Amino acid sequence: LFPEQAPQAYDNFVGLVQAGYYNGLTVTRVEQDFVVEAGQGADGKGTTIWNGSRYPAEATDKLHHYSGALCMAADSSGKCASVFYIMSTLPGGDSITQELTDQMNSAGYRAEVVSAYQTVGGAPYLDYTDTVLGQVYEGMDVVDAIAAVKTDRNDRPAVEQKMKSVSVDTFGEDYGEPQKLKDPYGRF
């Protein structure tokens, strides 16, 4: 998770995790080679730690919609709540076409960002619209397995995919000296 780059998204996500909000919720949308989405309550809506008041999307040039990015979805007003998705795109050239590369270059994307997209894949057209909150470093096989399930015409999984429990852990603390993870995409 990236609390410095997305402080409101971080506070909301972690606060909801600690309150047990996500425990037992189901994956509500799957688009193979694109996203796995969850976070809607039983009422079909999202919520926040601020009594449902939404917060604006937090965009930064340090975080991008690479495959494996954990993102908070913005609604039509540009505000976010509890609904999140994980990018589950094909690697590199299978999701990043020459047209997308040209668009990124024309828009002034840094060369290392374009290169990262070309290597790992993603959805650069979502940059600066939704909040990137984190990055999956381990467990993409689980995301990919969910992304491969059959869906109905509304992109809902035909077989329920449920989050039994959700927790936030800090890497490195339990193994002696705290470790700083090196970001493979040069964001921090």
Phi and psi in degrees as a GROMACS rama.xvg file:
@    title "Ramachandran Plot"
@    xaxis  label "Phi"
@    yaxis  label "Psi"
@TYPE xy
-121.372  78.4846  PHE-2
-65.2053  -29.1781  PRO-3
-70.7671  -36.9524  GLU-4
-87.2284  -22.5565  GLN-5
-139.355  65.7265  ALA-6
-63.1491  -40.7396  PRO-7
-70.4603  -42.1795  GLN-8
-61.6434  -42.5772  ALA-9
-61.9131  -50.8172  TYR-10
-58.6738  -43.7076  ASP-11
-67.1503  -48.889  ASN-12
-60.978  -51.3536  PHE-13
-64.6688  -40.8614  VAL-14
-61.1817  -42.0205  GLY-15
-68.3215  -38.3936  LEU-16
-60.4878  -49.4221  VAL-17
-62.7115  -30.2038  GLN-18
-81.4299  -6.14352  ALA-19
80.957  12.3619  GLY-20
-56.0375  -44.2535  TYR-21
-78.1027  -17.5387  TYR-22
-60.8501  123.257  ASN-23
87.7309  -6.75975  GLY-24
-73.35  157.607  LEU-25
-106.844  159.467  THR-26
-72.4805  127.105  VAL-27
-103.719  -14.4185  THR-28
-150.146  133.249  ARG-29
-135.559  122.259  VAL-30
-122.412  106.233  GLU-31
-55.3383  139.191  GLN-32
64.9255  23.9354  ASP-33
-143.775  -77.901  PHE-34
-144.538  157.364  VAL-35
-121.95  124.424  VAL-36
-124.041  142.832  GLU-37
-154.24  179.203  ALA-38
112.729  -0.769776  GLY-39
-82.6174  137.948  GLN-40
-74.3738  -178.486  GLY-41
-60.6488  -25.3525  ALA-42
-81.5894  0.521431  ASP-43
82.2177  6.5679  GLY-44
-118.299  166.739  LYS-45
-97.1185  171.691  GLY-46
-144.083  178.349  THR-47
-140.849  171.193  THR-48
-74.2737  -8.33736  ILE-49
-103.082  49.4162  TRP-50
53.0609  38.108  ASN-51
88.323  -10.3865  GLY-52
-66.1394  126.1  SER-53
-80.7426  164.472  ARG-54
-125.571  154.862  TYR-55
-70.7965  149.969  PRO-56
-58.3641  141.596  ALA-57
-112.165  107.787  GLU-58
-109.957  145.093  ALA-59
-149.579  153.066  THR-60
-75.4459  -4.4439  ASP-61
-87.3721  -17.1512  LYS-62
-126.129  137.008  LEU-63
-136.485  166.068  HIS-64
-84.4479  54.1972  HIS-65
-70.2388  159.186  TYR-66
-55.6685  132.374  SER-67
93.4397  -4.0528  GLY-68
-68.6527  135.186  ALA-69
-93.0596  121.524  LEU-70
-129.778  147.241  CYS-71
-96.6642  125.194  MET-72
-75.7466  134.62  ALA-73
-93.0527  141.962  ALA-74
-84.0085  -172.412  ASP-75
-63.7567  -19.5932  SER-76
-86.8615  -3.70424  SER-77
86.1145  12.3599  GLY-78
-109.219  157  LYS-79
-116.527  160.011  CYS-80
-143.028  -127.009  ALA-81
-93.5212  -11.3185  SER-82
-73.5036  126.668  VAL-83
-129.851  162.571  PHE-84
-142.915  157.93  TYR-85
-117.3  127.559  ILE-86
-65.73  129.253  MET-87
-130.435  53.0647  SER-88
-85.3572  163.729  THR-89
-68.0364  156.005  LEU-90
-67.9852  151.538  PRO-91
32.9828  -119.959  GLY-92
-61.5468  -16.0159  GLY-93
-75.9366  -19.6484  ASP-94
-119.598  -21.7636  SER-95
-106.021  100.248  ILE-96
-78.4019  169.022  THR-97
-61.8143  -35.7213  GLN-98
-61.3013  -44.5202  GLU-99
-64.8911  -39.8229  LEU-100
-60.5188  -45.7262  THR-101
-62.241  -40.2245  ASP-102
-64.1005  -41.9423  GLN-103
-63.656  -44.5447  MET-104
-62.3245  -42.5915  ASN-105
-65.0763  -32.3861  SER-106
-81.0723  -3.74969  ALA-107
86.8243  20.5613  GLY-108
-60.4579  141.776  TYR-109
-63.0264  148.312  ARG-110
-57.9849  -38.1585  ALA-111
-69.3122  -28.4186  GLU-112
-72.5282  -44.7985  VAL-113
-59.9932  -43.8943  VAL-114
-62.6039  -41.9546  SER-115
-63.0814  -44.0832  ALA-116
-60.602  -41.6654  TYR-117
-65.6151  -27.4388  GLN-118
-83.8567  -51.8354  THR-119
-103.572  -13.8401  VAL-120
85.525  176.748  GLY-121
149.505  -161.905  GLY-122
-136.222  80.1946  ALA-123
-61.0571  -23.4974  PRO-124
-68.5013  -11.1486  TYR-125
-92.4938  -10.9362  LEU-126
-58.8263  139.611  ASP-127
71.7908  12.443  TYR-128
-114.956  -48.0276  THR-129
-110.197  166.018  ASP-130
-90.3798  124.244  THR-131
-87.0031  121.456  VAL-132
-106.884  -28.3436  LEU-133
-161.75  -176.294  GLY-134
-142.661  131.891  GLN-135
-76.2121  119.402  VAL-136
-102.379  -30.4801  TYR-137
-134.424  144.629  GLU-138
99.1423  10.2488  GLY-139
-62.3738  -22.9701  MET-140
-61.9449  -33.7193  ASP-141
-69.6228  -45.8904  VAL-142
-59.8015  -45.9081  VAL-143
-63.0401  -36.7362  ASP-144
-65.1021  -41.9818  ALA-145
-65.6751  -41.1749  ILE-146
-63.2247  -20.3776  ALA-147
-93.8107  -1.88506  ALA-148
-70.4797  154.813  VAL-149
-69.8291  145.423  LYS-150
-127.254  163.821  THR-151
-87.7117  -173.359  ASP-152
-68.9399  -12.0346  ARG-153
-100.359  12.9945  ASN-154
66.9819  18.6606  ASP-155
-86.4459  137.995  ARG-156
-57.6749  133.842  PRO-157
-65.8493  -33.5646  ALA-158
-111.223  124.626  VAL-159
-52.2078  131.908  GLU-160
-113.429  110.429  GLN-161
-113.674  140.763  LYS-162
-87.6887  107.243  MET-163
-64.1789  -51.9399  LYS-164
-151.92  149.455  SER-165
-123.648  134.058  VAL-166
-139.196  160.246  SER-167
-118.395  122.846  VAL-168
-120.117  155.75  ASP-169
-101.896  126.229  THR-170
-74.7344  142.146  PHE-171
93.062  -28.5235  GLY-172
-63.6011  -34.5255  GLU-173
-83.4125  -2.2441  ASP-174
-117.671  40.814  TYR-175
89.7557  -127.08  GLY-176
-62.4796  136.15  GLU-177
-58.4962  140.365  PRO-178
-108.942  142.385  GLN-179
-99.2405  119.576  LYS-180
-72.5737  137.635  LEU-181
-88.8549  125.597  LYS-182
-76.205  119.442  ASP-183
-67.9467  -11.4453  PRO-184
-106.79  7.59904  TYR-185
70.1573  27.6215  GLY-186
-82.4755  -26.5046  ARG-187
